Amino acid sequence: MNWNRTFLPSDILKPFVKSFEISQKEVASDYRVLPDTSIIMGFQYSGKLSYMDKGKSISLGSA
């Protein structure tokens, strides 16, 4: 099952948080993040993440 959902923060968090994005994928796919003035924080529960640099896929470590 693949799905994406966006949630708006509570009023107390709105000055600091634009939105919460939750995504679940059964197969690998791209998730593009474009430059912005805000910070992005991600939590990964399973699978593997990587980023592209000059056409090369570089795996991200887990924490």
N, C-alpha and C positions, 0 to 999 in steps of 0.2 A: 504494500500500500504506500503510495506517494502522496504527500500533502504538504502545504505551506499555509501558515496562518500568521496574521499580524495582529498584535494587541497594543492598544494605547496604554500609557502608564496612568497611574492614579494622579490626582491633582498635585499631591505633594512631590511627586517625582518628575512632573512635566518640565520644570526648569532644567533638569539634568538629563532626562531620557526622552529621546524622540519616539521610539517604539521598541517593542519586543517582537522578534521574528522567530518563529519555530518552524522547522522543516524536518521532514522525515522522508528518506529515500531508501528504496530497496536495492537499487543499483547505483553505481557511481555516476555522478553528473557534475557539471560545472556550476559554481556559485560565484558570480562576478561581483566584486566590490569595487566601486568607482571612488576615486579620490573625493573627499568631502572635508568639512571642517570639524567633524565629530569623530569620536573614538568608537570603534566597533569591538565588542567583547563577545566571544563565542564559547560555548560549552559543548563538548563533543562527548556523547555517551557510548558510541561504538564506531567502528569503521576507521578510516584513515584520511587525513587531510594533507594537502600539499599546495604549494603555490607555484606559479609560473614565473620564470625569470629568463628573458631572452629566448623563449621557446623551450626551455628545459624545465621539467617538473621536479620540484625539490620538496621532499617529504618534511612535514612539520612534526616535531616531537610531541609526545603526550606528557601531560602533567597530572 
